[in-house]
Amino acid sequence: MDLDHLLALIRGGESERVEFKRAPSRTLHHEVAAFADSEGGAGAHVRYVTVR
């Protein structure tokens, strides 16, 4: 993912496919699994990006 794509995601805000976290939680793996399984898991892509 390049910087322009990341900035476009941020500008678009949260949605059914995008969720922002300030820090990884202890249950992050459950949240990632839920996103991957959304819409029956068809074509789901999960990206975890750390911004410092």
Summary of the structure (lengths in Angstrom):
residues: 52
radius of gyration: 11.6
end to end distance: 16.1
largest distance: 32.8
contacts: 76
relative contact order: 0.15
helix: 46%
strand: 0%
